[in-house]
């Protein structure tokens, strides 16, 4: 059974940092690229960042470039999203994805 379990969300002031994690199980870590989406209240879900399964190539949506960093630890089957210089507009539920699979999401709230 494939499982993606996010953790690390929370409440932070603008300008602060958070790291969200996604622990994956039930599939080979090399099988899928892994990524992060987010959905703010009343808005469509948007892709934030992803990392390729081989080579570690990364992608970031423009609004987070220079502030967010995606990384993976294959030994731990875990993907991380380090979020720095957070803004209130980063407030959303953050979802981890791997191929067709989704985690349950973790709430990130940035106060102004």
Buried (B, 14 or more C-beta within 10 A) or exposed (E): EBEBBBBBBEEBEBEBEBBBBBBBEEBEBEEBBBBBBBBBEEEEEEEBBBBBBEEEEBBBBEEBEEBBBBBBEEEEBBBBBBBBEBBEEBBBBBBBBBEEBBBEBBEBBBEE
